[in-house]
Amino acid sequence: MTPILVQPTGAAHTRIYAYGAARGEIAVPNDDLIGPIDSSDEWIRQRTGIVTRARAVPETDAIDLATDAAREAIERSGVDPSQVDAVIVATISNPKQTPSVSAIVAERVGANPAAAYDLNAACAGFAYGVAQADALIRAGAAHYAVVIGTEKLSDVVDPTDRSISFLLGDGAGAAVIGPSEAPGIGPTVWGSDGSKADAVGMNHTLTDFRDGKAPWPTLRQEGPTVFRWAVWEMVKVARQALEAAGIEASDLAAFVPHQANMRIIDEFAKQLKLPDTVLIGRDIETTGNTSAASIPLATHRLLEEHPELSGGLALQIGFGAGLVFGAQVVVLP
């Protein structure tokens, strides 16, 4: 007789229990950056909506930021750290190729021996992490998970580059996800368009830097290409996420897009025909673009400023380097 394997199943539904946040210690105003790019405070505000951006001191790295955000999320969730059995970190700025940020954070917050891994989906990373945590818990592979987006993008900025340098900030956002009696995380609509991978990303490889063939790699983007793709293609993804969740835009309490550019956020809201009752994450104004950290940071700030959002529906959508994207509707804790 052939033995039958045991294949576990988990909770029928999941939800987000709490968010945590950490931002770089320094508020960097536009005036501090305009010299090398021959620009002005007015130009940056008009094109991006950014007034200041958060940047970390040299002694702080993406692991430190992730740890602080995770600790707050766990404390607010009411889940004992020892019960967290999965730690997922979305980042493009691990100071080392290995070990993973997630394994170090799991140890620091008291979640050993949790499963821990990093993922690189750039600005869509947090949405990817939420999708994976949801699936792991419903499959019985985890009970509670911490999903973290963390970046120290000031390490990969060329201050003379006009395409992206003035956009970027440092920070981390985290969410604790666990079982729920009712659906709290909608289906994820995700994907990529690698044919446009050169539109935003690093300008050199680490091996070219090692071999003296190129300077330290920094982020670059083709602004018009990214803007058009984000506004026109990502609105379609947002609509698909709403449809997959079985709700209308008018059902939303909040809309939290990746904090790429205020003009993109405003055009998003216009294209989705969001009613005035929907609050929109605009954390970019004082935090900057923090890639994988931007969605949880913006959500954390919305909940801090508007506690009445608790229990409401939020559409979150991430998109970025490699033209990777992910969107889902969640119930706010």
TORKOL-4160 file (C-alpha; in steps of 0.2 Angstrom, whole numbers, padded with zeros to 4 digits, m for minus):
333
<pt num="1" X="0000" Y="0000" Z="0000"/>
<pt num="2" X="0007" Y="0017" Z="m0005"/>
<pt num="3" X="0009" Y="0029" Z="0010"/>
<pt num="4" X="m0002" Y="0045" Z="0009"/>
<pt num="5" X="0007" Y="0061" Z="0012"/>
<pt num="6" X="0000" Y="0073" Z="0025"/>
<pt num="7" X="m0004" Y="0090" Z="0016"/>
<pt num="8" X="m0008" Y="0103" Z="0029"/>
<pt num="9" X="m0022" Y="0117" Z="0027"/>
<pt num="10" X="m0023" Y="0132" Z="0037"/>
<pt num="11" X="m0035" Y="0146" Z="0041"/>
<pt num="12" X="m0049" Y="0150" Z="0029"/>
<pt num="13" X="m0046" Y="0168" Z="0030"/>
<pt num="14" X="m0032" Y="0181" Z="0035"/>
<pt num="15" X="m0031" Y="0199" Z="0039"/>
<pt num="16" X="m0018" Y="0212" Z="0044"/>
<pt num="17" X="m0017" Y="0214" Z="0063"/>
<pt num="18" X="m0006" Y="0230" Z="0064"/>
<pt num="19" X="0006" Y="0241" Z="0055"/>
<pt num="20" X="0023" Y="0248" Z="0061"/>
<pt num="21" X="0034" Y="0261" Z="0054"/>
<pt num="22" X="0052" Y="0268" Z="0055"/>
<pt num="23" X="0059" Y="0283" Z="0045"/>
<pt num="24" X="0076" Y="0290" Z="0042"/>
<pt num="25" X="0082" Y="0302" Z="0056"/>
<pt num="26" X="0085" Y="0317" Z="0045"/>
<pt num="27" X="0072" Y="0327" Z="0036"/>
<pt num="28" X="0081" Y="0333" Z="0020"/>
<pt num="29" X="0072" Y="0348" Z="0012"/>
<pt num="30" X="0073" Y="0351" Z="m0007"/>
<pt num="31" X="0085" Y="0366" Z="m0005"/>
<pt num="32" X="0098" Y="0354" Z="0001"/>
<pt num="33" X="0098" Y="0344" Z="m0015"/>
<pt num="34" X="0095" Y="0357" Z="m0029"/>
<pt num="35" X="0113" Y="0363" Z="m0032"/>
<pt num="36" X="0120" Y="0347" Z="m0040"/>
<pt num="37" X="0105" Y="0345" Z="m0051"/>
<pt num="38" X="0104" Y="0363" Z="m0056"/>
<pt num="39" X="0086" Y="0364" Z="m0050"/>
<pt num="40" X="0074" Y="0373" Z="m0038"/>
<pt num="41" X="0063" Y="0369" Z="m0023"/>
<pt num="42" X="0048" Y="0375" Z="m0034"/>
<pt num="43" X="0053" Y="0363" Z="m0048"/>
<pt num="44" X="0054" Y="0348" Z="m0037"/>
<pt num="45" X="0037" Y="0352" Z="m0028"/>
<pt num="46" X="0028" Y="0355" Z="m0045"/>
<pt num="47" X="0035" Y="0339" Z="m0053"/>
<pt num="48" X="0034" Y="0327" Z="m0038"/>
<pt num="49" X="0025" Y="0335" Z="m0023"/>
<pt num="50" X="0039" Y="0332" Z="m0012"/>
<pt num="51" X="0044" Y="0345" Z="0001"/>
<pt num="52" X="0056" Y="0335" Z="0012"/>
<pt num="53" X="0062" Y="0317" Z="0012"/>
<pt num="54" X="0067" Y="0306" Z="0026"/>
<pt num="55" X="0085" Y="0300" Z="0025"/>
<pt num="56" X="0095" Y="0289" Z="0038"/>
<pt num="57" X="0111" Y="0294" Z="0046"/>
<pt num="58" X="0126" Y="0283" Z="0040"/>
<pt num="59" X="0126" Y="0272" Z="0055"/>
<pt num="60" X="0108" Y="0266" Z="0051"/>
<pt num="61" X="0105" Y="0253" Z="0038"/>
<pt num="62" X="0090" Y="0245" Z="0031"/>
<pt num="63" X="0091" Y="0231" Z="0044"/>
<pt num="64" X="0089" Y="0243" Z="0058"/>
<pt num="65" X="0074" Y="0252" Z="0050"/>
<pt num="66" X="0066" Y="0235" Z="0047"/>
<pt num="67" X="0069" Y="0230" Z="0065"/>
<pt num="68" X="0061" Y="0246" Z="0072"/>
<pt num="69" X="0046" Y="0244" Z="0061"/>
<pt num="70" X="0043" Y="0226" Z="0064"/>
<pt num="71" X="0044" Y="0228" Z="0083"/>
<pt num="72" X="0031" Y="0242" Z="0083"/>
<pt num="73" X="0019" Y="0231" Z="0072"/>
<pt num="74" X="0021" Y="0216" Z="0083"/>
<pt num="75" X="0018" Y="0226" Z="0099"/>
<pt num="76" X="0003" Y="0234" Z="0092"/>
<pt num="77" X="m0004" Y="0217" Z="0085"/>
<pt num="78" X="m0005" Y="0208" Z="0102"/>
<pt num="79" X="0004" Y="0193" Z="0095"/>
<pt num="80" X="0019" Y="0186" Z="0105"/>
<pt num="81" X="0035" Y="0187" Z="0095"/>
<pt num="82" X="0038" Y="0169" Z="0098"/>
<pt num="83" X="0021" Y="0165" Z="0088"/>
<pt num="84" X="0028" Y="0173" Z="0072"/>
<pt num="85" X="0034" Y="0159" Z="0061"/>
<pt num="86" X="0037" Y="0168" Z="0045"/>
<pt num="87" X="0046" Y="0185" Z="0042"/>
<pt num="88" X="0046" Y="0191" Z="0024"/>
<pt num="89" X="0056" Y="0207" Z="0020"/>
<pt num="90" X="0054" Y="0216" Z="0003"/>
<pt num="91" X="0070" Y="0226" Z="m0001"/>
<pt num="92" X="0082" Y="0231" Z="m0014"/>
<pt num="93" X="0094" Y="0239" Z="m0001"/>
<pt num="94" X="0101" Y="0225" Z="0009"/>
<pt num="95" X="0119" Y="0231" Z="0014"/>
<pt num="96" X="0125" Y="0213" Z="0010"/>
<pt num="97" X="0120" Y="0200" Z="m0003"/>
<pt num="98" X="0119" Y="0188" Z="0011"/>
<pt num="99" X="0113" Y="0185" Z="0025"/>
<pt num="100" X="0095" Y="0190" Z="0022"/>
<pt num="101" X="0088" Y="0205" Z="0031"/>
<pt num="102" X="0074" Y="0194" Z="0037"/>
<pt num="103" X="0084" Y="0182" Z="0046"/>
<pt num="104" X="0093" Y="0195" Z="0056"/>
<pt num="105" X="0076" Y="0204" Z="0060"/>
<pt num="106" X="0068" Y="0188" Z="0065"/>
<pt num="107" X="0082" Y="0186" Z="0078"/>
<pt num="108" X="0081" Y="0204" Z="0084"/>
<pt num="109" X="0062" Y="0204" Z="0087"/>
<pt num="110" X="0062" Y="0187" Z="0095"/>
<pt num="111" X="0054" Y="0177" Z="0081"/>
<pt num="112" X="0068" Y="0163" Z="0080"/>
<pt num="113" X="0066" Y="0150" Z="0072"/>
<pt num="114" X="0054" Y="0158" Z="0060"/>
<pt num="115" X="0055" Y="0155" Z="0042"/>
<pt num="116" X="0064" Y="0170" Z="0035"/>
<pt num="117" X="0067" Y="0176" Z="0017"/>
<pt num="118" X="0070" Y="0192" Z="0007"/>
<pt num="119" X="0061" Y="0196" Z="m0009"/>
<pt num="120" X="0066" Y="0209" Z="m0022"/>
<pt num="121" X="0051" Y="0216" Z="m0031"/>
<pt num="122" X="0056" Y="0234" Z="m0029"/>
<pt num="123" X="0042" Y="0246" Z="m0026"/>
<pt num="124" X="0029" Y="0231" Z="m0028"/>
<pt num="125" X="0038" Y="0221" Z="m0014"/>
<pt num="126" X="0026" Y="0225" Z="0000"/>
<pt num="127" X="0011" Y="0219" Z="m0010"/>
<pt num="128" X="0021" Y="0204" Z="m0015"/>
<pt num="129" X="0025" Y="0200" Z="0003"/>
<pt num="130" X="0007" Y="0202" Z="0008"/>
<pt num="131" X="0001" Y="0190" Z="m0005"/>
<pt num="132" X="0014" Y="0177" Z="0000"/>
<pt num="133" X="0010" Y="0179" Z="0019"/>
<pt num="134" X="m0009" Y="0177" Z="0015"/>
<pt num="135" X="m0005" Y="0161" Z="0005"/>
<pt num="136" X="0007" Y="0154" Z="0018"/>
<pt num="137" X="m0006" Y="0156" Z="0032"/>
<pt num="138" X="m0021" Y="0149" Z="0022"/>
<pt num="139" X="m0010" Y="0134" Z="0017"/>
<pt num="140" X="m0005" Y="0130" Z="0034"/>
<pt num="141" X="0013" Y="0134" Z="0031"/>
<pt num="142" X="0013" Y="0148" Z="0044"/>
<pt num="143" X="0002" Y="0154" Z="0058"/>
<pt num="144" X="0007" Y="0173" Z="0060"/>
<pt num="145" X="0019" Y="0182" Z="0048"/>
<pt num="146" X="0027" Y="0199" Z="0048"/>
<pt num="147" X="0029" Y="0207" Z="0031"/>
<pt num="148" X="0042" Y="0221" Z="0030"/>
<pt num="149" X="0046" Y="0234" Z="0016"/>
<pt num="150" X="0063" Y="0242" Z="0020"/>
<pt num="151" X="0075" Y="0253" Z="0011"/>
<pt num="152" X="0090" Y="0264" Z="0013"/>
<pt num="153" X="0089" Y="0272" Z="m0004"/>
<pt num="154" X="0101" Y="0286" Z="0000"/>
<pt num="155" X="0115" Y="0273" Z="m0002"/>
<pt num="156" X="0111" Y="0271" Z="m0020"/>
<pt num="157" X="0108" Y="0289" Z="m0025"/>
<pt num="158" X="0119" Y="0300" Z="m0037"/>
<pt num="159" X="0116" Y="0317" Z="m0031"/>
<pt num="160" X="0119" Y="0324" Z="m0048"/>
<pt num="161" X="0106" Y="0313" Z="m0057"/>
<pt num="162" X="0090" Y="0323" Z="m0061"/>
<pt num="163" X="0080" Y="0308" Z="m0065"/>
<pt num="164" X="0077" Y="0301" Z="m0048"/>
<pt num="165" X="0089" Y="0306" Z="m0035"/>
<pt num="166" X="0078" Y="0320" Z="m0027"/>
<pt num="167" X="0064" Y="0307" Z="m0026"/>
<pt num="168" X="0071" Y="0295" Z="m0014"/>
<pt num="169" X="0070" Y="0293" Z="0005"/>
<pt num="170" X="0074" Y="0280" Z="0018"/>
<pt num="171" X="0062" Y="0270" Z="0029"/>
<pt num="172" X="0053" Y="0254" Z="0033"/>
<pt num="173" X="0035" Y="0249" Z="0036"/>
<pt num="174" X="0029" Y="0232" Z="0043"/>
<pt num="175" X="0013" Y="0223" Z="0045"/>
<pt num="176" X="0008" Y="0208" Z="0055"/>
<pt num="177" X="m0004" Y="0196" Z="0046"/>
<pt num="178" X="m0013" Y="0181" Z="0054"/>
<pt num="179" X="m0029" Y="0171" Z="0053"/>
<pt num="180" X="m0046" Y="0179" Z="0053"/>
<pt num="181" X="m0064" Y="0173" Z="0054"/>
<pt num="182" X="m0069" Y="0184" Z="0039"/>
<pt num="183" X="m0059" Y="0189" Z="0023"/>
<pt num="184" X="m0047" Y="0203" Z="0027"/>
<pt num="185" X="m0035" Y="0202" Z="0012"/>
<pt num="186" X="m0042" Y="0201" Z="m0006"/>
<pt num="187" X="m0035" Y="0192" Z="m0021"/>
<pt num="188" X="m0018" Y="0199" Z="m0027"/>
<pt num="189" X="m0017" Y="0205" Z="m0045"/>
<pt num="190" X="0002" Y="0205" Z="m0049"/>
<pt num="191" X="0014" Y="0203" Z="m0063"/>
<pt num="192" X="0028" Y="0211" Z="m0073"/>
<pt num="193" X="0034" Y="0218" Z="m0090"/>
<pt num="194" X="0052" Y="0214" Z="m0091"/>
<pt num="195" X="0052" Y="0221" Z="m0109"/>
<pt num="196" X="0054" Y="0238" Z="m0101"/>
<pt num="197" X="0066" Y="0233" Z="m0087"/>
<pt num="198" X="0078" Y="0247" Z="m0092"/>
<pt num="199" X="0065" Y="0260" Z="m0088"/>
<pt num="200" X="0070" Y="0261" Z="m0070"/>
<pt num="201" X="0084" Y="0252" Z="m0061"/>
<pt num="202" X="0103" Y="0251" Z="m0057"/>
<pt num="203" X="0114" Y="0259" Z="m0070"/>
<pt num="204" X="0129" Y="0247" Z="m0067"/>
<pt num="205" X="0132" Y="0230" Z="m0060"/>
<pt num="206" X="0142" Y="0226" Z="m0044"/>
<pt num="207" X="0154" Y="0216" Z="m0054"/>
<pt num="208" X="0158" Y="0230" Z="m0065"/>
<pt num="209" X="0161" Y="0241" Z="m0050"/>
<pt num="210" X="0172" Y="0227" Z="m0042"/>
<pt num="211" X="0182" Y="0226" Z="m0058"/>
<pt num="212" X="0185" Y="0245" Z="m0060"/>
<pt num="213" X="0174" Y="0246" Z="m0076"/>
<pt num="214" X="0160" Y="0257" Z="m0068"/>
<pt num="215" X="0157" Y="0269" Z="m0053"/>
<pt num="216" X="0146" Y="0263" Z="m0038"/>
<pt num="217" X="0129" Y="0258" Z="m0045"/>
<pt num="218" X="0115" Y="0270" Z="m0042"/>
<pt num="219" X="0097" Y="0271" Z="m0047"/>
<pt num="220" X="0091" Y="0279" Z="m0063"/>
<pt num="221" X="0074" Y="0280" Z="m0072"/>
<pt num="222" X="0067" Y="0286" Z="m0088"/>
<pt num="223" X="0054" Y="0297" Z="m0080"/>
<pt num="224" X="0042" Y="0299" Z="m0095"/>
<pt num="225" X="0041" Y="0281" Z="m0098"/>
<pt num="226" X="0038" Y="0276" Z="m0080"/>
<pt num="227" X="0025" Y="0290" Z="m0078"/>
<pt num="228" X="0015" Y="0284" Z="m0093"/>
<pt num="229" X="0016" Y="0266" Z="m0088"/>
<pt num="230" X="0011" Y="0269" Z="m0070"/>
<pt num="231" X="m0004" Y="0280" Z="m0075"/>
<pt num="232" X="m0011" Y="0271" Z="m0089"/>
<pt num="233" X="m0006" Y="0252" Z="m0086"/>
<pt num="234" X="m0007" Y="0252" Z="m0067"/>
<pt num="235" X="m0025" Y="0260" Z="m0066"/>
<pt num="236" X="m0030" Y="0244" Z="m0076"/>
<pt num="237" X="m0022" Y="0233" Z="m0062"/>
<pt num="238" X="m0030" Y="0243" Z="m0049"/>
<pt num="239" X="m0047" Y="0241" Z="m0057"/>
<pt num="240" X="m0044" Y="0222" Z="m0059"/>
<pt num="241" X="m0039" Y="0221" Z="m0040"/>
<pt num="242" X="m0056" Y="0229" Z="m0036"/>
<pt num="243" X="m0066" Y="0218" Z="m0047"/>
<pt num="244" X="m0057" Y="0202" Z="m0040"/>
<pt num="245" X="m0061" Y="0208" Z="m0022"/>
<pt num="246" X="m0079" Y="0210" Z="m0027"/>
<pt num="247" X="m0080" Y="0229" Z="m0023"/>
<pt num="248" X="m0082" Y="0246" Z="m0031"/>
<pt num="249" X="m0071" Y="0261" Z="m0029"/>
<pt num="250" X="m0085" Y="0269" Z="m0019"/>
<pt num="251" X="m0083" Y="0255" Z="m0006"/>
<pt num="252" X="m0066" Y="0260" Z="m0002"/>
<pt num="253" X="m0061" Y="0270" Z="0014"/>
<pt num="254" X="m0043" Y="0273" Z="0008"/>
<pt num="255" X="m0032" Y="0272" Z="m0007"/>
<pt num="256" X="m0014" Y="0269" Z="m0004"/>
<pt num="257" X="m0003" Y="0268" Z="m0020"/>
<pt num="258" X="0016" Y="0267" Z="m0021"/>
<pt num="259" X="0022" Y="0284" Z="m0016"/>
<pt num="260" X="0032" Y="0287" Z="m0033"/>
<pt num="261" X="0026" Y="0304" Z="m0037"/>
<pt num="262" X="0012" Y="0315" Z="m0032"/>
<pt num="263" X="0007" Y="0318" Z="m0050"/>
<pt num="264" X="0005" Y="0300" Z="m0052"/>
<pt num="265" X="m0005" Y="0298" Z="m0036"/>
<pt num="266" X="m0017" Y="0312" Z="m0042"/>
<pt num="267" X="m0019" Y="0305" Z="m0059"/>
<pt num="268" X="m0023" Y="0288" Z="m0052"/>
<pt num="269" X="m0037" Y="0295" Z="m0041"/>
<pt num="270" X="m0044" Y="0304" Z="m0056"/>
<pt num="271" X="m0044" Y="0289" Z="m0067"/>
<pt num="272" X="m0051" Y="0278" Z="m0054"/>
<pt num="273" X="m0065" Y="0291" Z="m0051"/>
<pt num="274" X="m0063" Y="0290" Z="m0032"/>
<pt num="275" X="m0076" Y="0299" Z="m0022"/>
<pt num="276" X="m0071" Y="0312" Z="m0010"/>
<pt num="277" X="m0074" Y="0301" Z="0004"/>
<pt num="278" X="m0059" Y="0290" Z="0000"/>
<pt num="279" X="m0043" Y="0296" Z="0009"/>
<pt num="280" X="m0028" Y="0295" Z="m0001"/>
<pt num="281" X="m0010" Y="0291" Z="0005"/>
<pt num="282" X="0001" Y="0305" Z="0002"/>
<pt num="283" X="0016" Y="0301" Z="0013"/>
<pt num="284" X="0028" Y="0306" Z="m0001"/>
<pt num="285" X="0027" Y="0324" Z="0003"/>
<pt num="286" X="0037" Y="0322" Z="0019"/>
<pt num="287" X="0045" Y="0305" Z="0017"/>
<pt num="288" X="0049" Y="0304" Z="m0001"/>
<pt num="289" X="0049" Y="0288" Z="m0012"/>
<pt num="290" X="0054" Y="0273" Z="m0001"/>
<pt num="291" X="0051" Y="0259" Z="m0014"/>
<pt num="292" X="0046" Y="0244" Z="m0005"/>
<pt num="293" X="0043" Y="0253" Z="0011"/>
<pt num="294" X="0031" Y="0266" Z="0004"/>
<pt num="295" X="0014" Y="0257" Z="0005"/>
<pt num="296" X="0015" Y="0252" Z="0023"/>
<pt num="297" X="0023" Y="0269" Z="0028"/>
<pt num="298" X="0009" Y="0278" Z="0020"/>
<pt num="299" X="m0004" Y="0267" Z="0027"/>
<pt num="300" X="0003" Y="0268" Z="0044"/>
<pt num="301" X="0002" Y="0287" Z="0043"/>
<pt num="302" X="m0016" Y="0287" Z="0037"/>
<pt num="303" X="m0021" Y="0276" Z="0052"/>
<pt num="304" X="m0012" Y="0288" Z="0064"/>
<pt num="305" X="m0020" Y="0303" Z="0057"/>
<pt num="306" X="m0037" Y="0295" Z="0054"/>
<pt num="307" X="m0041" Y="0281" Z="0067"/>
<pt num="308" X="m0059" Y="0280" Z="0060"/>
<pt num="309" X="m0052" Y="0271" Z="0045"/>
<pt num="310" X="m0050" Y="0255" Z="0056"/>
<pt num="311" X="m0061" Y="0242" Z="0048"/>
<pt num="312" X="m0062" Y="0250" Z="0032"/>
<pt num="313" X="m0056" Y="0244" Z="0015"/>
<pt num="314" X="m0040" Y="0250" Z="0007"/>
<pt num="315" X="m0034" Y="0247" Z="m0011"/>
<pt num="316" X="m0015" Y="0246" Z="m0011"/>
<pt num="317" X="m0005" Y="0245" Z="m0027"/>
<pt num="318" X="0014" Y="0244" Z="m0029"/>
<pt num="319" X="0024" Y="0246" Z="m0045"/>
<pt num="320" X="0042" Y="0250" Z="m0049"/>
<pt num="321" X="0059" Y="0244" Z="m0055"/>
<pt num="322" X="0058" Y="0230" Z="m0068"/>
<pt num="323" X="0041" Y="0236" Z="m0071"/>
<pt num="324" X="0034" Y="0224" Z="m0058"/>
<pt num="325" X="0017" Y="0227" Z="m0050"/>
<pt num="326" X="0005" Y="0220" Z="m0037"/>
<pt num="327" X="m0011" Y="0226" Z="m0030"/>
<pt num="328" X="m0024" Y="0220" Z="m0017"/>
<pt num="329" X="m0038" Y="0226" Z="m0007"/>
<pt num="330" X="m0036" Y="0224" Z="0012"/>
<pt num="331" X="m0046" Y="0227" Z="0028"/>
<pt num="332" X="m0037" Y="0240" Z="0038"/>
<pt num="333" X="m0034" Y="0235" Z="0056"/>
